[in-house]
């Protein structure tokens, strides 16, 4: 990022929602979709390592400021249209199809997008899609989160989110200890809380059927950490079986936070994947 000045622009989705997208670098376009609780900053470390050779497009998803937060419930259909608008803008600017990359919730959205609009993609890469967190089992968690959100109860909101992710007690304890001496920016904390609320709305309407992703035919890379807690490893293994043509990367000693803790691993895997496709 030091050698490449980022620039923000608006992209308008099909229903008129205005999305803010951060662009940096030059070269073939890569759209990076952030996970729950993220934003324009989420992919900064990875983007800095790829900007010499690729143009990175990093949208703040709907519900996450500074993109618009609209009234009403959100669905994956809404966000697929958002990503299509971003991909069309990126493709038009470069004249080439995009590489689509998603992490966590953003990986689930990337799967939805690739299944719906494969012709707009050059490739798909996903990191640890939480495909187990969907459907009716999320409804009571959404209700609890909404109630906690309305009374500004951050402790309960965090508890609910850990239940959605099925984070084990030892992981929760580590995260809590790490947050003890941190004072979150209130604006960013509010943006994150609102975004999580809308993400949970979309998850309640989704399915845990992993076999549906077998229809995706674009070149695909599946990435995960070897130390991420269950059911993520078994979920990604099931996805790999449903997509036997996909390439796989598993990093020893890494978990669900690798995009922040080891961006060089993500950037290296993506660069290798993209270069293989160009060979």
Helices and strands as residue ranges (DSSP letters): E 7-12, E 18-25, E 28-33, H 44-50, E 54-59, H 76-94, E 98-103, H 105-116, G 118-120, E 121-127, G 135-138, H 139-150, H 154-165, H 169-179, H 186-204, G 210-215, E 220-225, H 232-242, E 247-251, H 258-261, H 263-278
